[in-house]
């Protein structure tokens, strides 16, 4: 499966640590949103007005207790379809 075939409800993983830049609702600046390898569920796909040709993915990642966090927009390079984090 590749990213073009993803549907809402599909499982994805953080390719590397995802940290809030302060603009992510629900997460203060510098907060760890998802550690590398964290499991998430795809909520939706979309495009930013500023980048109409680039797709992004709205994902809710699990925390250490297995609870889903707030939705966060991710670029494809921030995600993987594998359970292992991408090599850095």
Order of alpha helices (4+ residues) and beta strands (2+ residues): beta-beta-beta-beta-beta-beta-beta
